[in-house]
Amino acid sequence: MADNDPPEDALNTLRRRVAEARGESAPAAPPPQSPASLAMRFGGEFGAAIIVGALLGYGADVFLHTSPWGLLIGLMLGFAAGIVNIVRVARAYSQAHPVDPNTPSVQDDEED
């Protein structure tokens, strides 16, 4: 392992060497996510962003003496950050689990 390797390449090289020493062919893939765990992750990402935004807004209110405005702005920014987090997680899940193009489509009842 050379000293000029980027940290990620050095880490991958180390993982490969450890797997070879253990007699494994490759590092184990993470287990697939269930729909319930994915929903919990969506809720956790969204809730955490709102709570962090509200706490930062409240902290700004305490230090700047701008009673409701910091909290309101913090809640709005937390909501926006939560939406961005949900879109990021959904996009990553969609790329990891693409839809089969041979899957038959389901017709909507209102289109009749």
N, CA, C and O atoms as CSV, one atom per row, in Angstrom:
chain,resi,resn,atom,element,x,y,z
A,1,MET,N,N,0.854,-1.156,0.000
A,1,MET,CA,C,0.000,0.000,0.000
A,1,MET,C,C,0.909,1.231,0.000
A,1,MET,O,O,1.739,1.408,0.891
A,2,ALA,N,N,0.736,2.060,-1.000
A,2,ALA,CA,C,1.589,3.241,-1.135
A,2,ALA,C,C,1.048,4.373,-0.286
A,2,ALA,O,O,-0.141,4.419,0.029
A,3,ASP,N,N,1.939,5.291,0.082
A,3,ASP,CA,C,1.530,6.424,0.904
A,3,ASP,C,C,0.736,7.454,0.123
A,3,ASP,O,O,0.033,8.268,0.723
A,4,ASN,N,N,0.830,7.442,-1.211
A,4,ASN,CA,C,0.132,8.439,-2.004
A,4,ASN,C,C,-1.267,7.981,-2.435
A,4,ASN,O,O,-1.933,8.687,-3.193
A,5,ASP,N,N,-1.721,6.819,-1.970
A,5,ASP,CA,C,-3.074,6.360,-2.280
A,5,ASP,C,C,-4.085,7.246,-1.575
A,5,ASP,O,O,-3.871,7.641,-0.429
A,6,PRO,N,N,-5.188,7.565,-2.249
A,6,PRO,CA,C,-6.257,8.278,-1.542
A,6,PRO,C,C,-6.790,7.403,-0.415
A,6,PRO,O,O,-6.707,6.178,-0.499
A,7,PRO,N,N,-7.335,8.008,0.639
A,7,PRO,CA,C,-7.796,7.215,1.790
A,7,PRO,C,C,-8.829,6.153,1.400
A,7,PRO,O,O,-8.804,5.050,1.947
A,8,GLU,N,N,-9.723,6.457,0.480
A,8,GLU,CA,C,-10.754,5.487,0.102
A,8,GLU,C,C,-10.132,4.281,-0.607
A,8,GLU,O,O,-10.534,3.144,-0.361
A,9,ASP,N,N,-9.155,4.525,-1.486
A,9,ASP,CA,C,-8.495,3.413,-2.162
A,9,ASP,C,C,-7.710,2.558,-1.176
A,9,ASP,O,O,-7.692,1.332,-1.285
A,10,ALA,N,N,-7.071,3.198,-0.229
A,10,ALA,CA,C,-6.325,2.450,0.785
A,10,ALA,C,C,-7.277,1.613,1.629
A,10,ALA,O,O,-6.959,0.482,1.996
A,11,LEU,N,N,-8.450,2.175,1.938
A,11,LEU,CA,C,-9.425,1.433,2.722
A,11,LEU,C,C,-9.971,0.243,1.941
A,11,LEU,O,O,-10.121,-0.846,2.494
A,12,ASN,N,N,-10.267,0.443,0.664
A,12,ASN,CA,C,-10.747,-0.668,-0.168
A,12,ASN,C,C,-9.679,-1.749,-0.308
A,12,ASN,O,O,-9.987,-2.941,-0.289
A,13,THR,N,N,-8.430,-1.329,-0.447
A,13,THR,CA,C,-7.339,-2.297,-0.540
A,13,THR,C,C,-7.223,-3.095,0.749
A,13,THR,O,O,-7.030,-4.310,0.718
A,14,LEU,N,N,-7.341,-2.417,1.871
A,14,LEU,CA,C,-7.268,-3.108,3.156
A,14,LEU,C,C,-8.437,-4.082,3.317
A,14,LEU,O,O,-8.246,-5.208,3.776
A,15,ARG,N,N,-9.630,-3.661,2.946
A,15,ARG,CA,C,-10.790,-4.563,3.028
A,15,ARG,C,C,-10.595,-5.797,2.158
A,15,ARG,O,O,-10.921,-6.910,2.571
A,16,ARG,N,N,-10.060,-5.600,0.950
A,16,ARG,CA,C,-9.830,-6.725,0.047
A,16,ARG,C,C,-8.797,-7.670,0.642
A,16,ARG,O,O,-8.967,-8.887,0.577
A,17,ARG,N,N,-7.719,-7.126,1.225
A,17,ARG,CA,C,-6.688,-7.974,1.821
A,17,ARG,C,C,-7.210,-8.743,3.028
A,17,ARG,O,O,-6.852,-9.906,3.220
A,18,VAL,N,N,-8.050,-8.112,3.842
A,18,VAL,CA,C,-8.628,-8.798,4.996
A,18,VAL,C,C,-9.565,-9.907,4.527
A,18,VAL,O,O,-9.564,-11.000,5.093
A,19,ALA,N,N,-10.365,-9.634,3.498
A,19,ALA,CA,C,-11.271,-10.657,2.972
A,19,ALA,C,C,-10.499,-11.835,2.409
A,19,ALA,O,O,-10.905,-12.983,2.585
A,20,GLU,N,N,-9.374,-11.562,1.724
A,20,GLU,CA,C,-8.544,-12.653,1.196
A,20,GLU,C,C,-7.924,-13.461,2.324
A,20,GLU,O,O,-7.836,-14.685,2.230
A,21,ALA,N,N,-7.494,-12.797,3.386
A,21,ALA,CA,C,-6.886,-13.497,4.517
A,21,ALA,C,C,-7.892,-14.376,5.238
A,21,ALA,O,O,-7.546,-15.444,5.742
A,22,ARG,N,N,-9.141,-13.922,5.286
A,22,ARG,CA,C,-10.183,-14.715,5.932
A,22,ARG,C,C,-10.704,-15.828,5.037
A,22,ARG,O,O,-11.425,-16.710,5.504
A,23,GLY,N,N,-10.351,-15.799,3.769
A,23,GLY,CA,C,-10.831,-16.817,2.843
A,23,GLY,C,C,-12.163,-16.459,2.216
A,23,GLY,O,O,-12.819,-17.313,1.619
A,24,GLU,N,N,-12.563,-15.231,2.340
A,24,GLU,CA,C,-13.817,-14.787,1.729
A,24,GLU,C,C,-13.510,-14.269,0.334
A,24,GLU,O,O,-12.422,-13.753,0.077
A,25,SER,N,N,-14.476,-14.410,-0.561
A,25,SER,CA,C,-14.255,-13.932,-1.924
A,25,SER,C,C,-14.435,-12.426,-2.017
A,25,SER,O,O,-13.688,-11.758,-2.733
A,26,ALA,N,N,-15.404,-11.887,-1.314
A,26,ALA,CA,C,-15.654,-10.443,-1.340
A,26,ALA,C,C,-16.350,-10.059,-0.042
A,26,ALA,O,O,-16.946,-10.914,0.613
A,27,PRO,N,N,-16.284,-8.805,0.335
A,27,PRO,CA,C,-17.018,-8.385,1.532
A,27,PRO,C,C,-18.516,-8.607,1.347
A,27,PRO,O,O,-19.060,-8.451,0.253
A,28,ALA,N,N,-19.156,-8.971,2.437
A,28,ALA,CA,C,-20.588,-9.279,2.367
A,28,ALA,C,C,-21.388,-8.021,2.047
A,28,ALA,O,O,-21.093,-6.931,2.536
A,29,ALA,N,N,-22.403,-8.203,1.218
A,29,ALA,CA,C,-23.287,-7.093,0.858
A,29,ALA,C,C,-24.243,-6.830,2.017
A,29,ALA,O,O,-24.602,-7.756,2.744
A,30,PRO,N,N,-24.657,-5.582,2.195
A,30,PRO,CA,C,-25.613,-5.301,3.270
A,30,PRO,C,C,-26.952,-5.971,2.981
A,30,PRO,O,O,-27.321,-6.130,1.817
A,31,PRO,N,N,-27.679,-6.364,4.015
A,31,PRO,CA,C,-28.952,-7.027,3.787
A,31,PRO,C,C,-29.955,-6.058,3.151
A,31,PRO,O,O,-29.866,-4.849,3.365
A,32,PRO,N,N,-30.907,-6.580,2.372
A,32,PRO,CA,C,-31.885,-5.694,1.741
A,32,PRO,C,C,-32.794,-5.052,2.783
A,32,PRO,O,O,-33.074,-5.634,3.831
A,33,GLN,N,N,-33.246,-3.843,2.474
A,33,GLN,CA,C,-34.105,-3.126,3.400
A,33,GLN,C,C,-35.552,-3.574,3.205
A,33,GLN,O,O,-36.012,-3.760,2.078
A,34,SER,N,N,-36.250,-3.741,4.305
A,34,SER,CA,C,-37.672,-4.046,4.226
A,34,SER,C,C,-38.431,-2.741,4.054
A,34,SER,O,O,-37.894,-1.676,4.362
A,35,PRO,N,N,-39.669,-2.796,3.567
A,35,PRO,CA,C,-40.458,-1.565,3.431
A,35,PRO,C,C,-40.662,-0.844,4.764
A,35,PRO,O,O,-40.719,0.386,4.804
A,36,ALA,N,N,-40.773,-1.603,5.850
A,36,ALA,CA,C,-40.960,-0.973,7.155
A,36,ALA,C,C,-39.710,-0.206,7.577
A,36,ALA,O,O,-39.816,0.900,8.107
A,37,SER,N,N,-38.529,-0.777,7.349
A,37,SER,CA,C,-37.307,-0.069,7.723
A,37,SER,C,C,-37.089,1.156,6.847
A,37,SER,O,O,-36.556,2.163,7.312
A,38,LEU,N,N,-37.496,1.078,5.587
A,38,LEU,CA,C,-37.384,2.234,4.708
A,38,LEU,C,C,-38.332,3.346,5.163
A,38,LEU,O,O,-37.967,4.522,5.139
A,39,ALA,N,N,-39.533,2.983,5.574
A,39,ALA,CA,C,-40.485,3.983,6.076
A,39,ALA,C,C,-39.989,4.603,7.369
A,39,ALA,O,O,-40.155,5.804,7.579
A,40,MET,N,N,-39.383,3.807,8.237
A,40,MET,CA,C,-38.829,4.350,9.476
A,40,MET,C,C,-37.666,5.297,9.179
A,40,MET,O,O,-37.485,6.300,9.868
A,41,ARG,N,N,-36.890,4.977,8.164
A,41,ARG,CA,C,-35.789,5.860,7.801
A,41,ARG,C,C,-36.321,7.179,7.248
A,41,ARG,O,O,-35.794,8.242,7.579
A,42,PHE,N,N,-37.363,7.126,6.407
A,42,PHE,CA,C,-37.979,8.356,5.897
A,42,PHE,C,C,-38.468,9.220,7.056
A,42,PHE,O,O,-38.193,10.419,7.104
A,43,GLY,N,N,-39.192,8.607,7.984
A,43,GLY,CA,C,-39.718,9.358,9.119
A,43,GLY,C,C,-38.635,9.909,10.008
A,43,GLY,O,O,-38.733,11.038,10.488
A,44,GLY,N,N,-37.603,9.125,10.230
A,44,GLY,CA,C,-36.499,9.578,11.066
A,44,GLY,C,C,-35.743,10.736,10.444
A,44,GLY,O,O,-35.407,11.701,11.131
A,45,GLU,N,N,-35.473,10.647,9.148
A,45,GLU,CA,C,-34.767,11.730,8.458
A,45,GLU,C,C,-35.590,13.013,8.502
A,45,GLU,O,O,-35.056,14.091,8.763
A,46,PHE,N,N,-36.891,12.893,8.244
A,46,PHE,CA,C,-37.756,14.069,8.200
A,46,PHE,C,C,-37.918,14.671,9.595
A,46,PHE,O,O,-37.792,15.883,9.771
A,47,GLY,N,N,-38.193,13.832,10.571
A,47,GLY,CA,C,-38.386,14.314,11.937
A,47,GLY,C,C,-37.133,14.941,12.519
A,47,GLY,O,O,-37.204,15.973,13.186
A,48,ALA,N,N,-35.988,14.325,12.273
A,48,ALA,CA,C,-34.740,14.863,12.803
A,48,ALA,C,C,-34.422,16.224,12.203
A,48,ALA,O,O,-33.941,17.116,12.901
A,49,ALA,N,N,-34.688,16.385,10.916
A,49,ALA,CA,C,-34.412,17.672,10.279
A,49,ALA,C,C,-35.298,18.771,10.860
A,49,ALA,O,O,-34.830,19.887,11.087
A,50,ILE,N,N,-36.569,18.465,11.100
A,50,ILE,CA,C,-37.470,19.470,11.665
A,50,ILE,C,C,-37.065,19.813,13.096
A,50,ILE,O,O,-37.076,20.983,13.478
A,51,ILE,N,N,-36.711,18.815,13.880
A,51,ILE,CA,C,-36.323,19.061,15.265
A,51,ILE,C,C,-35.041,19.889,15.328
A,51,ILE,O,O,-34.944,20.819,16.128
A,52,VAL,N,N,-34.068,19.560,14.499
A,52,VAL,CA,C,-32.812,20.323,14.497
A,52,VAL,C,C,-33.073,21.763,14.057
A,52,VAL,O,O,-32.529,22.698,14.644
A,53,GLY,N,N,-33.901,21.946,13.027
A,53,GLY,CA,C,-34.221,23.301,12.587
A,53,GLY,C,C,-34.931,24.096,13.669
A,53,GLY,O,O,-34.633,25.273,13.876
A,54,ALA,N,N,-35.870,23.457,14.361
A,54,ALA,CA,C,-36.594,24.147,15.433
A,54,ALA,C,C,-35.661,24.507,16.588
A,54,ALA,O,O,-35.754,25.606,17.134
A,55,LEU,N,N,-34.774,23.606,16.960
A,55,LEU,CA,C,-33.837,23.895,18.051
A,55,LEU,C,C,-32.870,25.017,17.683
A,55,LEU,O,O,-32.568,25.874,18.514
A,56,LEU,N,N,-32.389,25.015,16.454
A,56,LEU,CA,C,-31.496,26.094,16.034
A,56,LEU,C,C,-32.241,27.427,15.984
A,56,LEU,O,O,-31.692,28.461,16.363
A,57,GLY,N,N,-33.494,27.403,15.516
A,57,GLY,CA,C,-34.288,28.627,15.505
A,57,GLY,C,C,-34.581,29.133,16.904
A,57,GLY,O,O,-34.527,30.336,17.162
A,58,TYR,N,N,-34.891,28.215,17.805
A,58,TYR,CA,C,-35.138,28.606,19.195
A,58,TYR,C,C,-33.872,29.179,19.830
A,58,TYR,O,O,-33.929,30.159,20.572
A,59,GLY,N,N,-32.744,28.565,19.534
A,59,GLY,CA,C,-31.475,29.080,20.045
A,59,GLY,C,C,-31.182,30.478,19.511
A,59,GLY,O,O,-30.674,31.334,20.235
A,60,ALA,N,N,-31.505,30.702,18.237
A,60,ALA,CA,C,-31.328,32.042,17.680
A,60,ALA,C,C,-32.262,33.029,18.368
A,60,ALA,O,O,-31.878,34.175,18.603
A,61,ASP,N,N,-33.481,32.606,18.695
A,61,ASP,CA,C,-34.417,33.481,19.409
A,61,ASP,C,C,-33.888,33.858,20.789
A,61,ASP,O,O,-34.001,35.010,21.208
A,62,VAL,N,N,-33.321,32.905,21.479
A,62,VAL,CA,C,-32.819,33.166,22.835
A,62,VAL,C,C,-31.664,34.165,22.794
A,62,VAL,O,O,-31.617,35.095,23.599
A,63,PHE,N,N,-30.737,33.973,21.860
A,63,PHE,CA,C,-29.564,34.850,21.825
A,63,PHE,C,C,-29.847,36.202,21.181
A,63,PHE,O,O,-29.255,37.207,21.574
A,64,LEU,N,N,-30.749,36.240,20.190
A,64,LEU,CA,C,-30.997,37.485,19.467
A,64,LEU,C,C,-32.248,38.222,19.946
A,64,LEU,O,O,-32.516,39.336,19.496
A,65,HIS,N,N,-33.011,37.616,20.847
A,65,HIS,CA,C,-34.248,38.204,21.383
A,65,HIS,C,C,-35.232,38.571,20.268
A,65,HIS,O,O,-35.775,39.676,20.254
A,66,THR,N,N,-35.455,37.656,19.349
A,66,THR,CA,C,-36.409,37.837,18.249
A,66,THR,C,C,-37.475,36.771,18.380
A,66,THR,O,O,-37.556,35.859,17.557
A,67,SER,N,N,-38.290,36.886,19.413
A,67,SER,CA,C,-39.139,35.825,19.936
A,67,SER,C,C,-39.666,34.797,18.944
A,67,SER,O,O,-39.127,33.690,18.957
A,68,PRO,N,N,-40.645,35.027,18.095
A,68,PRO,CA,C,-41.114,33.869,17.327
A,68,PRO,C,C,-40.397,33.671,16.005
A,68,PRO,O,O,-40.514,32.603,15.404
A,69,TRP,N,N,-39.651,34.674,15.529
A,69,TRP,CA,C,-39.162,34.621,14.151
A,69,TRP,C,C,-38.066,33.583,13.938
A,69,TRP,O,O,-38.062,32.898,12.915
A,70,GLY,N,N,-37.174,33.459,14.847
A,70,GLY,CA,C,-36.116,32.459,14.690
A,70,GLY,C,C,-36.683,31.046,14.666
A,70,GLY,O,O,-36.260,30.207,13.871
A,71,LEU,N,N,-37.651,30.793,15.553
A,71,LEU,CA,C,-38.277,29.470,15.589
A,71,LEU,C,C,-39.032,29.185,14.298
A,71,LEU,O,O,-38.953,28.081,13.760
A,72,LEU,N,N,-39.763,30.178,13.800
A,72,LEU,CA,C,-40.519,29.974,12.560
A,72,LEU,C,C,-39.589,29.739,11.371
A,72,LEU,O,O,-39.829,28.854,10.550
A,73,ILE,N,N,-38.542,30.529,11.289
A,73,ILE,CA,C,-37.593,30.350,10.185
A,73,ILE,C,C,-36.865,29.014,10.331
A,73,ILE,O,O,-36.630,28.328,9.336
A,74,GLY,N,N,-36.508,28.638,11.555
A,74,GLY,CA,C,-35.864,27.347,11.786
A,74,GLY,C,C,-36.767,26.179,11.410
A,74,GLY,O,O,-36.307,25.188,10.843
A,75,LEU,N,N,-38.064,26.300,11.728
A,75,LEU,CA,C,-39.006,25.242,11.344
A,75,LEU,C,C,-39.128,25.140,9.826
A,75,LEU,O,O,-39.171,24.039,9.279
A,76,MET,N,N,-39.182,26.277,9.150
A,76,MET,CA,C,-39.285,26.247,7.688
A,76,MET,C,C,-38.033,25.651,7.062
A,76,MET,O,O,-38.123,24.847,6.134
A,77,LEU,N,N,-36.869,26.040,7.565
A,77,LEU,CA,C,-35.629,25.477,7.032
A,77,LEU,C,C,-35.504,23.984,7.363
A,77,LEU,O,O,-35.009,23.204,6.550
A,78,GLY,N,N,-35.951,23.597,8.548
A,78,GLY,CA,C,-35.944,22.183,8.910
A,78,GLY,C,C,-36.874,21.364,8.034
A,78,GLY,O,O,-36.547,20.244,7.642
A,79,PHE,N,N,-38.047,21.933,7.728
A,79,PHE,CA,C,-38.987,21.253,6.840
A,79,PHE,C,C,-38.371,21.072,5.459
A,79,PHE,O,O,-38.463,19.995,4.871
A,80,ALA,N,N,-37.742,22.131,4.938
A,80,ALA,CA,C,-37.104,22.044,3.622
A,80,ALA,C,C,-35.962,21.030,3.637
A,80,ALA,O,O,-35.807,20.255,2.693
A,81,ALA,N,N,-35.170,21.034,4.696
A,81,ALA,CA,C,-34.078,20.060,4.792
A,81,ALA,C,C,-34.623,18.637,4.896
A,81,ALA,O,O,-34.027,17.705,4.355
A,82,GLY,N,N,-35.751,18.463,5.589
A,82,GLY,CA,C,-36.372,17.141,5.686
A,82,GLY,C,C,-36.833,16.634,4.336
A,82,GLY,O,O,-36.653,15.459,4.016
A,83,ILE,N,N,-37.426,17.513,3.539
A,83,ILE,CA,C,-37.862,17.123,2.189
A,83,ILE,C,C,-36.656,16.735,1.336
A,83,ILE,O,O,-36.697,15.741,0.611
A,84,VAL,N,N,-35.585,17.520,1.425
A,84,VAL,CA,C,-34.370,17.205,0.663
A,84,VAL,C,C,-33.814,15.847,1.099
A,84,VAL,O,O,-33.391,15.057,0.256
A,85,ASN,N,N,-33.810,15.569,2.402
A,85,ASN,CA,C,-33.319,14.281,2.895
A,85,ASN,C,C,-34.167,13.124,2.391
A,85,ASN,O,O,-33.632,12.082,2.011
A,86,ILE,N,N,-35.486,13.298,2.384
A,86,ILE,CA,C,-36.369,12.229,1.904
A,86,ILE,C,C,-36.142,11.962,0.425
A,86,ILE,O,O,-36.095,10.806,0.003
A,87,VAL,N,N,-35.999,13.021,-0.367
A,87,VAL,CA,C,-35.744,12.849,-1.798
A,87,VAL,C,C,-34.401,12.155,-2.008
A,87,VAL,O,O,-34.279,11.305,-2.890
A,88,ARG,N,N,-33.398,12.505,-1.214
A,88,ARG,CA,C,-32.079,11.887,-1.334
A,88,ARG,C,C,-32.135,10.392,-1.019
A,88,ARG,O,O,-31.558,9.579,-1.741
A,89,VAL,N,N,-32.830,10.036,0.056
A,89,VAL,CA,C,-32.936,8.621,0.444
A,89,VAL,C,C,-33.748,7.846,-0.597
A,89,VAL,O,O,-33.390,6.723,-0.950
A,90,ALA,N,N,-34.833,8.440,-1.085
A,90,ALA,CA,C,-35.660,7.762,-2.090
A,90,ALA,C,C,-34.889,7.564,-3.386
A,90,ALA,O,O,-35.006,6.519,-4.025
A,91,ARG,N,N,-34.104,8.559,-3.777
A,91,ARG,CA,C,-33.318,8.432,-5.011
A,91,ARG,C,C,-32.254,7.336,-4.858
A,91,ARG,O,O,-32.037,6.549,-5.780
A,92,ALA,N,N,-31.601,7.288,-3.709
A,92,ALA,CA,C,-30.590,6.253,-3.480
A,92,ALA,C,C,-31.226,4.864,-3.484
A,92,ALA,O,O,-30.651,3.918,-4.021
A,93,TYR,N,N,-32.425,4.740,-2.880
A,93,TYR,CA,C,-33.108,3.450,-2.871
A,93,TYR,C,C,-33.529,3.050,-4.282
A,93,TYR,O,O,-33.418,1.884,-4.660
A,94,SER,N,N,-34.014,4.020,-5.061
A,94,SER,CA,C,-34.445,3.723,-6.428
A,94,SER,C,C,-33.276,3.294,-7.305
A,94,SER,O,O,-33.431,2.422,-8.160
A,95,GLN,N,N,-32.113,3.895,-7.102
A,95,GLN,CA,C,-30.947,3.499,-7.883
A,95,GLN,C,C,-30.436,2.127,-7.464
A,95,GLN,O,O,-29.925,1.375,-8.295
A,96,ALA,N,N,-30.569,1.796,-6.186
A,96,ALA,CA,C,-30.108,0.490,-5.711
A,96,ALA,C,C,-31.078,-0.627,-6.067
A,96,ALA,O,O,-30.670,-1.780,-6.207
A,97,HIS,N,N,-32.371,-0.293,-6.216
A,97,HIS,CA,C,-33.399,-1.277,-6.521
A,97,HIS,C,C,-34.229,-0.798,-7.707
A,97,HIS,O,O,-35.352,-0.331,-7.517
A,98,PRO,N,N,-33.696,-0.904,-8.941
A,98,PRO,CA,C,-34.444,-0.407,-10.100
A,98,PRO,C,C,-35.691,-1.253,-10.364
A,98,PRO,O,O,-35.754,-2.429,-10.004
A,99,VAL,N,N,-36.672,-0.626,-10.996
A,99,VAL,CA,C,-37.920,-1.309,-11.331
A,99,VAL,C,C,-37.678,-2.195,-12.545
A,99,VAL,O,O,-37.017,-1.779,-13.497
A,100,ASP,N,N,-38.207,-3.409,-12.517
A,100,ASP,CA,C,-38.083,-4.331,-13.633
A,100,ASP,C,C,-38.927,-3.824,-14.802
A,100,ASP,O,O,-40.129,-3.617,-14.636
A,101,PRO,N,N,-38.333,-3.619,-15.979
A,101,PRO,CA,C,-39.113,-3.098,-17.101
A,101,PRO,C,C,-40.151,-4.091,-17.618
A,101,PRO,O,O,-41.058,-3.700,-18.353
A,102,ASN,N,N,-40.037,-5.359,-17.251
A,102,ASN,CA,C,-40.992,-6.363,-17.709
A,102,ASN,C,C,-42.188,-6.512,-16.781
A,102,ASN,O,O,-43.058,-7.347,-17.026
A,103,THR,N,N,-42.241,-5.722,-15.727
A,103,THR,CA,C,-43.354,-5.784,-14.790
A,103,THR,C,C,-44.605,-5.237,-15.456
A,103,THR,O,O,-44.575,-4.139,-16.013
A,104,PRO,N,N,-45.720,-5.991,-15.408
A,104,PRO,CA,C,-46.944,-5.478,-16.038
A,104,PRO,C,C,-47.471,-4.267,-15.282
A,104,PRO,O,O,-47.384,-4.197,-14.056
A,105,SER,N,N,-48.012,-3.323,-16.025
A,105,SER,CA,C,-48.552,-2.127,-15.395
A,105,SER,C,C,-49.947,-2.412,-14.854
A,105,SER,O,O,-50.661,-3.272,-15.370
A,106,VAL,N,N,-50.321,-1.693,-13.825
A,106,VAL,CA,C,-51.629,-1.843,-13.215
A,106,VAL,C,C,-52.478,-0.667,-13.667
A,106,VAL,O,O,-52.085,0.487,-13.493
A,107,GLN,N,N,-53.654,-0.954,-14.253
A,107,GLN,CA,C,-54.497,0.120,-14.745
A,107,GLN,C,C,-55.235,0.766,-13.582
A,107,GLN,O,O,-55.614,0.107,-12.614
A,108,ASP,N,N,-55.426,2.063,-13.704
A,108,ASP,CA,C,-56.144,2.826,-12.717
A,108,ASP,C,C,-57.641,2.627,-12.936
A,108,ASP,O,O,-58.084,2.554,-14.082
A,109,ASP,N,N,-58.434,2.536,-11.860
A,109,ASP,CA,C,-59.870,2.334,-11.975
A,109,ASP,C,C,-60.570,3.535,-12.590
A,109,ASP,O,O,-61.616,3.373,-13.218
A,110,GLU,N,N,-60.027,4.728,-12.429
A,110,GLU,CA,C,-60.687,5.927,-12.921
A,110,GLU,C,C,-60.440,6.172,-14.388
A,110,GLU,O,O,-61.041,7.084,-14.956
A,111,GLU,N,N,-59.578,5.398,-15.033
A,111,GLU,CA,C,-59.281,5.599,-16.444
A,111,GLU,C,C,-60.259,4.881,-17.359
A,111,GLU,O,O,-60.138,5.002,-18.578
A,112,ASP,N,N,-61.215,4.145,-16.829
A,112,ASP,CA,C,-62.132,3.384,-17.667
A,112,ASP,C,C,-63.091,4.237,-18.417
A,112,ASP,O,O,-63.923,3.721,-19.164
